[in-house]
Amino acid sequence: MVTNSDLGLQNHLDLMLSTELFGGFSRHNLNKLFDHHNYKIKRYRKNQVIHFENELCRSMDMVLAGRLSVQKINEEGNVLKVAEFDAGDTLGANLLFATSNLYPLTVVAESEAIVLHIYRELVLNLTQQSLDFTAALLAEISNKALILTGKIDTLSLTTIRERIISFLRYQHHQQKSDVIHLGMSKKELAERFGVQRTSLSRELNKMRRDGLIEYDAKTITIKKLNGI
């Protein structure tokens, strides 16, 4: 349970100083820089929308507690989770200084969450005060661009099977095993693919009948690597 006492900056300095962005600052300097109040700390309920699609981006956000997700709901009502952000992660840096700085997707609290909203003026001040912060900020922006590129590649795959195969190939490379440990529920996997849970189950059953895979609640086993 998040209380009002959790919304003070002092309660979160240790987390902030442990990140790449703020690791180059001393506690004293960080306190001094944030003393101008160009920021806001807010508490969000589970499933509460933090930023709507096409909303103007006015801040770089850091998750101080809980989890956020960036998602898209298509015309069929399918939810596609593009990315998830945990405590210490940031989002919005790639939009804050863009010419067209509108959120392309919706940001939602996956759980009860606390978010630090750092406004543009303070972000600029932080870059002027620390080269380490500037370098980490540029890395953040670049990494977010890579995530978006990878998601666009996934969305360009027209069938559910193609999306499953792309996922299995990547996980096979990462895990170096034919037994792929999912680390998420089938519902969460369906949301990542932007399809209904029943549609994913139907395609997995077809792939099982075709002799390509075997699966249970926590794993998918590749039976024919060449087929995948």
C-alpha positions as CSV (number, residue, x, y, z in Angstrom):
1,M,0.0,0.0,0.0
2,V,1.4,3.4,-1.1
3,T,0.9,6.2,1.5
4,N,1.3,9.9,1.3
5,S,4.6,9.6,3.2
6,D,6.0,7.7,0.2
7,L,5.6,10.7,-2.1
8,G,8.5,12.6,-0.7
9,L,11.7,12.8,-2.8
10,Q,13.9,11.9,0.2
11,N,12.3,8.4,0.3
12,H,13.5,7.6,-3.2
13,L,17.0,9.2,-3.4
14,D,18.7,5.8,-2.8
15,L,16.9,4.3,-5.8
16,M,17.6,7.4,-8.0
17,L,21.3,7.4,-7.1
18,S,21.6,3.7,-8.0
19,T,20.6,4.3,-11.6
20,E,22.8,5.2,-14.5
21,L,21.0,8.6,-14.9
22,F,21.6,9.9,-11.4
23,G,24.6,7.8,-10.3
24,G,27.0,10.7,-11.1
25,F,25.4,13.0,-8.6
26,S,25.9,13.3,-4.9
27,R,22.9,13.2,-2.6
28,H,23.5,16.8,-1.7
29,N,23.7,18.0,-5.3
30,L,20.6,16.0,-6.3
31,N,18.7,17.5,-3.4
32,K,19.8,21.0,-4.5
33,L,18.9,20.5,-8.1
34,F,15.4,19.2,-7.3
35,D,14.8,22.0,-4.8
36,H,13.4,24.2,-7.6
37,H,10.4,22.0,-7.8
38,N,10.3,21.4,-11.6
39,Y,9.1,17.9,-10.8
40,K,6.1,16.0,-9.4
41,I,5.8,12.7,-7.6
42,K,2.4,11.0,-8.1
43,R,0.7,7.9,-6.9
44,Y,-1.3,5.8,-9.4
45,R,-3.8,3.0,-8.8
46,K,-3.5,-0.3,-10.6
47,N,-4.9,-0.1,-14.2
48,Q,-5.0,3.8,-14.0
49,V,-4.0,5.5,-17.2
50,I,-0.9,7.7,-16.7
51,H,-0.6,9.1,-20.2
52,F,-3.2,8.7,-23.0
53,E,-2.3,8.1,-26.6
54,N,-1.8,11.5,-28.4
55,E,-1.3,13.3,-25.1
56,L,1.4,15.9,-25.0
57,C,4.6,14.7,-23.4
58,R,5.6,17.3,-20.7
59,S,8.0,15.3,-18.6
60,M,10.5,12.5,-18.4
61,D,9.1,9.9,-16.0
62,M,10.9,7.6,-13.6
63,V,9.2,4.6,-11.9
64,L,9.9,4.8,-8.2
65,A,7.7,1.9,-7.2
66,G,5.5,-0.6,-9.0
67,R,5.3,-1.3,-12.7
68,L,4.0,0.5,-15.8
69,S,3.3,-0.7,-19.3
70,V,3.1,0.9,-22.7
71,Q,0.2,-0.6,-24.6
72,K,-1.9,-0.3,-27.7
73,I,-5.5,-1.4,-28.1
74,N,-6.5,-2.1,-31.7
75,E,-9.9,-1.9,-33.4
76,E,-10.6,-5.5,-32.4
77,G,-10.0,-4.7,-28.7
78,N,-6.8,-6.6,-28.5
79,V,-4.2,-5.2,-26.1
80,L,-0.6,-5.1,-27.3
81,K,2.0,-4.5,-24.6
82,V,4.9,-2.8,-26.2
83,A,7.1,-2.5,-23.1
84,E,7.1,-2.7,-19.3
85,F,8.9,-0.5,-16.8
86,D,9.9,-1.3,-13.3
87,A,11.3,0.7,-10.4
88,G,14.3,2.7,-11.6
89,D,13.2,2.7,-15.3
90,T,12.5,5.8,-17.2
91,L,10.2,6.7,-20.1
92,G,9.3,9.8,-22.1
93,A,12.9,11.0,-22.6
94,N,12.7,10.1,-26.3
95,L,9.5,12.3,-26.7
96,L,10.2,15.3,-24.4
97,F,12.4,17.2,-26.9
98,A,10.8,15.9,-30.1
99,T,9.2,18.3,-32.5
100,S,6.0,16.2,-32.4
101,N,6.1,15.2,-28.7
102,L,2.8,13.3,-28.5
103,Y,2.6,9.9,-26.8
104,P,2.1,7.4,-29.6
105,L,0.7,4.8,-27.2
106,T,-1.0,4.6,-23.8
107,V,0.9,4.3,-20.5
108,V,-0.9,2.4,-17.8
109,A,0.0,1.4,-14.2
110,E,0.3,-2.4,-14.2
111,S,0.2,-2.3,-10.4
112,E,-0.1,0.4,-7.7
113,A,2.8,2.7,-8.6
114,I,4.7,5.9,-7.7
115,V,6.1,7.9,-10.6
116,L,8.5,10.8,-10.6
117,H,7.6,13.3,-13.4
118,I,10.7,15.5,-14.2
119,Y,9.7,18.5,-16.3
120,R,11.7,19.8,-19.3
121,E,13.4,22.7,-17.5
122,L,14.9,20.4,-14.8
123,V,16.0,17.8,-17.4
124,L,17.9,20.6,-19.2
125,N,19.4,21.7,-16.0
126,L,20.6,18.2,-15.1
127,T,22.3,17.9,-18.5
128,Q,24.2,21.1,-17.9
129,Q,25.3,19.9,-14.5
130,S,26.6,16.5,-15.4
131,L,28.1,14.9,-18.5
132,D,27.4,11.5,-17.0
133,F,23.7,12.3,-16.8
134,T,23.8,13.6,-20.5
135,A,25.5,10.4,-21.7
136,A,23.0,8.2,-19.8
137,L,20.1,10.2,-21.1
138,L,21.3,9.7,-24.7
139,A,21.7,6.0,-24.1
140,E,18.1,5.9,-22.7
141,I,16.8,7.6,-25.9
142,S,18.8,5.3,-28.1
143,N,17.7,2.1,-26.3
144,K,14.0,3.2,-26.5
145,A,14.4,3.6,-30.2
146,L,15.8,0.1,-30.5
147,I,12.8,-1.3,-28.5
148,L,10.4,0.5,-30.8
149,T,12.2,-0.8,-33.9
150,G,12.0,-4.4,-32.6
151,K,8.3,-4.0,-31.9
152,I,7.6,-2.6,-35.3
153,D,9.4,-5.6,-36.8
154,T,7.1,-7.9,-34.7
155,L,3.9,-6.0,-35.8
156,S,4.9,-6.3,-39.5
157,L,4.5,-10.1,-39.2
158,T,1.0,-10.7,-40.5
159,T,0.1,-14.0,-38.9
160,I,0.0,-15.2,-35.3
161,R,2.2,-18.2,-36.3
162,E,4.9,-15.8,-37.7
163,R,4.9,-13.9,-34.5
164,I,5.2,-17.1,-32.4
165,I,8.0,-18.4,-34.6
166,S,9.9,-15.1,-34.4
167,F,9.5,-15.1,-30.6
168,L,10.7,-18.8,-30.4
169,R,13.7,-18.2,-32.6
170,Y,14.8,-15.2,-30.5
171,Q,14.3,-17.1,-27.2
172,H,16.1,-20.1,-28.6
173,H,19.1,-17.9,-29.3
174,Q,18.9,-16.2,-25.9
175,Q,18.3,-19.3,-23.8
176,K,20.4,-21.7,-25.9
177,S,17.9,-24.4,-25.5
178,D,15.0,-26.1,-27.3
179,V,12.9,-25.8,-24.1
180,I,11.9,-22.1,-23.9
181,H,11.0,-20.9,-20.4
182,L,8.3,-18.2,-20.9
183,G,8.6,-16.3,-17.7
184,M,5.0,-15.0,-18.3
185,S,1.5,-16.3,-18.6
186,K,-0.1,-17.2,-21.9
187,K,-2.4,-14.2,-21.4
188,E,0.6,-11.9,-21.1
189,L,2.2,-13.5,-24.1
190,A,-0.9,-12.9,-26.1
191,E,-0.9,-9.2,-25.1
192,R,2.7,-8.9,-26.3
193,F,1.6,-10.3,-29.6
194,G,-1.5,-8.1,-29.7
195,V,-3.9,-11.0,-30.1
196,Q,-6.6,-12.6,-28.0
197,R,-5.6,-15.3,-25.5
198,T,-7.9,-17.8,-27.4
199,S,-6.3,-17.0,-30.7
200,L,-2.9,-17.7,-29.3
201,S,-4.0,-21.0,-27.8
202,R,-5.6,-22.0,-31.1
203,E,-2.4,-21.4,-33.0
204,L,-0.2,-23.2,-30.4
205,N,-2.5,-26.2,-30.7
206,K,-2.2,-26.1,-34.5
207,M,1.6,-26.0,-34.2
208,R,1.5,-28.9,-31.8
209,R,-0.6,-30.9,-34.2
210,D,1.9,-30.1,-37.0
211,G,4.6,-31.6,-34.8
212,L,6.5,-28.3,-34.4
213,I,6.2,-27.7,-30.7
214,E,5.0,-29.1,-27.4
215,Y,4.0,-26.8,-24.5
216,D,2.7,-26.5,-21.0
217,A,1.8,-23.5,-18.7
218,K,5.5,-22.4,-18.3
219,T,7.4,-23.7,-21.3
220,I,7.3,-24.2,-25.1
221,T,9.5,-27.0,-26.4
222,I,10.7,-26.8,-30.0
223,K,10.5,-30.2,-31.6
224,K,11.5,-29.4,-35.1
225,L,14.0,-26.6,-35.2
226,N,14.1,-26.4,-39.0
227,G,10.3,-26.0,-39.0
228,I,10.7,-23.1,-36.7
